[in-house]
Amino acid sequence: MRKLVCVLLVIASIVSCKDDTSKNQRILFDSQGRINDISVVIDNENWKGRLGEAIREVLTKPVYGLPQDEPTFNINQIPPQVFTDFITRTRTVLKIEMGKKADIAVLDNVYAQPQKVILITGNTKDEVITLLKDNAAKIIETFRNIELAYKQKLIRKSLYNASVIKENLGLSIEFPTAYRIGKTIANKEDKFYWIKKDIRTGYTNVLLYELPYTEIKKDTSLVEQIIKIRDSIGKKYIEGPVENSYMITQNKYTPFHTKTILDNKPTIETKGMWNVHGAVMAGPFINYAIEDKINKRWIIAEGFTFAPSVEKRDYMFELEAIIKTIKIDK
């Protein structure tokens, strides 16, 4: 009898623990919203004033390297009293709360998942504006990273079988089946891939190739070296629409470059404009030179778009998301 009582007590304890756990668990809906759209939760009065101007200055800063000004993010202002129910499920939220100690916090999955909520508080407008400006780079990076991850998740829903690239270049890259491999060069001298997708007004492209480790020297002429390399590749492999035409770097735009990390490897990121020598074609490009020390080489991954008369930010964003899936074999 005593053993039976003990068994019943143990079972009751287990059931009780499960009940407590279930009560503490929150059911989160999937987040929603268009890529690169930010919900800004702030009252109408502050949105129309200098606080709203400061927010717009941070979030709608023009993307560098595009032929026309396009904002980093599209923003939707939502008054706090309206920010309820399904509206809270947007993937990226910037929330302003007045009358509290000056602070900034990055919160995960507050109302939905995946979600990033950046909460900025302050007793005065000046405190909030200072926090906005001092943390502008962090705010943009936080929102861009979750948007890139979400874009990559969408890409993985229908992946192209890129095993031939892995076999010849020793790396994996994820891109959707809407793309195709338009040109392949795989011999002892060169390994080059041109990946394309047709769009409504043109096409988007990814280039992949490798260079000897000695080809790029990390000195003050870094940008000039990158441009010289991409121009030589353009002349050799990226033909234009008429005979003897080919892609080059547009010299009237100063390319932007920075150091970053891709696949845990030092990488040189270069943005600029391209055009076609001998024809009227142009557009933006983003170039990554990945330092692969283990295999004593550089991997070059470039995305470029030809889409006349339409906005190009989201096309370039997709190309960046694709390139940042690269994993180099050890």
N, C-alpha and C positions, 0 to 999 in steps of 0.2 A: 504493500500500500504506500509505504514511504517513497519507494522508487517511482511509482506512478505519479505522485504529487510533484516530485522533483522534475520529471519529464514535462508535466503540464506547465510548470513554472518557467522552464527553459523556452518552451514553445511560445508562451505568452509574452516573454521578454523579447523574442525575435520578432514576433508580429508587431509589438509596440514600437520597436526600433524602426521597422519598415514604414509604419504609419507616420512616425516623426520625420523620417527622411522624405517621404512623399510630400508632406506638408511644406517642407523647406525648399523643395525644388520648384523653380519657376518654369513655366512653359513659355518659351520665346518663339514668336512668329519669325519666319524668314524675312530678312530686310528686303527693301525694294527701292526702286528709283532708277533713273537713267544714269549712266556712267558720267562722272564729272559734274553732277548736280549736287549742290550743297544746300541743306535747309538751315536757314539762319533764324533762330528763335529770339526775337527782340520786339519790344513794343513799337507801335507805329511812330510815336513822337521821336524816340531816339533813332529810329531807322531813317527818318527824314533829315536829321541833324548831322552834326560833325562826327558822331559815333558811327552812324551808318556809312558816312563817307570813308572813315578809317577802315571799316570792314570791307567795303568795296575795293578800296585801294590794295588791300592784302589779297583778297580772293580772286579778283578779276584782273590782276596784273597780266599784261600781254605775254603770251608764250613766245620765247625767243626762237628765231629761226623759221618763222612762217612768213609768207609774202605779204599777208595782211594781218593787222592786229586782231587776235582772237584771245579771249580771256582764259586764264588757267582753269577756272571753274564757272559754271552757270550757277547763279544763286537765287533761291526762293525765300523771301522773307515771310515768316509766320509769327503772328502775335502769340504771346504765351497762352492766352485763353483759348486759342484755336488749336494749339499743339496738343491734341488728344487722340485717342483711339488709333486708327490706321495711319494717321499722319505721322505718328511717332516712329513708324517702322522704316523711315528712310535710312539709308546706309550710312550717310555722313551728316552730322549735325553740329553746328556751332551755336551754342546757347549762351546768351548774355543775361546775367542776373545782377541787378543793382541793389544797393543797400546792404552789401555783405563785404567781408574782409577781402582785400585785393588778392586774387589767386587765379591760377590756371591749372586745370586738371584734364587729363586725357582718360576717358572712361570707355570700357569695352562692353558691348552688348547690353546696354541699359534697357532698351525697349524692344530690341529685335536682334537677330544674329545673321551674318556678321554685321557689326556696327561700330563706328567710332563716334563718340560724343566728346567734343571739346567744350568744356564749361569754363567761362571766364567770368569772374565776379569782381566787384569793386564798389566802394562807397561813392565814388565820383566818376564822371565821364572820363576825366583825365587819367585816372588810375586804369580804367579799362583800355583806353586808347594806348597807353604806354605798354601794357601787357600784350596787346595786339601787335604793336610794332616790334617790340623786343623779341617776340616769339613767332614772327611771320614765317621764317624759314621752317621752323618746327611744325607749325600749323599746316603749311602746304605739303611738307613731306609726309605727315601723318595721313592726310586725306588722299594724297596720290598713291601711297603704298597700299591702302585698302582697296582703292579703285583698280590698281594694277593687278592685285591678287584676285579681285572679282572678275576682271576681264580674262585672266588666265584660266579661271574656273569655267567660264563660258567657252573658251577655246577648247578645253579638254573634253567637251561634250561630243565633239566630232573631229577626231584627230586624223590628220594625214599620216600614212605610213612612211616615215622618213628614214627607214632602216638603211637605205643606200647612202645617205649622208653620214650616218654613224659608222658604216663600214669603211668609207673612204676618208672622212675627216676626223674620225675619232671623237665625235661629240653627238649629243642628242639635242634636238630642238623641237618644240611643240608648236604646230600651226594647224589651223582647221582645214577641212577638205575643200573649202572654197578656194584654196590656193592650189597651185600646181608647180611642179619643177619645170621651168621653161628652158633652162640651159644647164648642161652638165659638162664640166671639163675635169677629167680624172686621169692623170698620167703622172709620170715621174717628175715632171717639171711643175705642173700646176694642178691644184685641186680647187675647183670653183663651182659654185651653185648659184643660179638665179631663180628665185622663187617668186611667183607672180599671182596676183588676184585681180580679176577684172571688176571694176566698179562702174557706177552709172556714167561717169564722165571721163573715165580713164582707167588707171590701174595703180595698185600698190605693190611694192616689191621688197624682197629681202635678198641681200647678197651675202654669201658666205665664202670665205677663202682663207688660206693660211699663208704666212710669210716666214722666212728664216728669222731666227731670234736676233741676228745681227742687222736686220733690215731697218729697225727703228731704234734710234738712240735717244735716251731720255735727257735731252738738253734744251736749251732755249729755242731751238729751231723745231720743236715738236710739232706745232701746227703745220708748219711748212712741209715737214716730212709726211704727215698724214695726207695733206692735200696732194702732194706729188704722187704718192702711192695711189690714191683713189682716182686721180686723173689718168695715170698709166693703165689702171684696170679698166676705166671707162673707155679709153681709146682702144684697148685690146678686145674687150668683151661686150660693152654696152653700146650696141649700134643704134643709131637714130633712124628716123623714118625715110631718109634719102641716102643715096650712095655717099660714102666718105663722111657721114655725120656720126657723132658719138658724144657720150656724156662727159662733161667736164665740170669743175667747180666754178660757180659764178664769182668772179673776182671783185665785183662791186659791193658784195656783202662780206663783212669781216666775220669769219667763222668763230663761234664760241667754243671753248674747250674747258673741260674740268676733269679732275681725277675722281674715279668712283670705284666701286667693287662689283664685280659680276662673277658669279660662281666662286665666291671667296678668293678671287684673283684680282690683282691690280689692273685697272682698266682705264683707258683714256677715252672720254666721251667728247665727240665733236659734232656740233650742229651748224648747219649753214644752208646755202641754196645751191642747186645745181642747174645747169642749162645744157643744151645740146649744141655743140659746135657744128655749124652748117645747117641748122634748122631752128624753127621757133618753138621751143619747148623748154619748160622750166618747172621747178618745184623745190620743196624742202627735203633735206636729208638729215639723218642722225646716224653717226658712225661710232662703233665701239671697237677699239683695239685692245684685245684681251691678252695679257701677258701670261703665256703658258710656259713657265720656267721648267716644269718637269719634263715636258716634251720638246724643250728648246725651240720654241716657235711663238709666233703671234697669231691669234685667230682674229680675223676681221669680220665683223657682222655689221651690216649697214641696212637701214631701211630708208626707202625714198618713195615719194608719191608724185604721180602726175594726175592732177584733178583740177583742170582749169575751171574758173568761175564758181567754185564752191569752197566752203570752209574745209580746212585740212587738219585741224587739231585732232579730231577723233581718229582719223586715218593714221596719223603719226603716233598717236597714243597706242593704237592696236599694234603697230610695228614694234614699238618699244616693249610692249607686253610680251610679244612673241620672242624677241631677242633675249629678253631677261629670263626665258625658260632654259637657256643653254646650259648644259652640263657637259664638261669636258672629261673624257676618259682619263683615268690616272695611268 
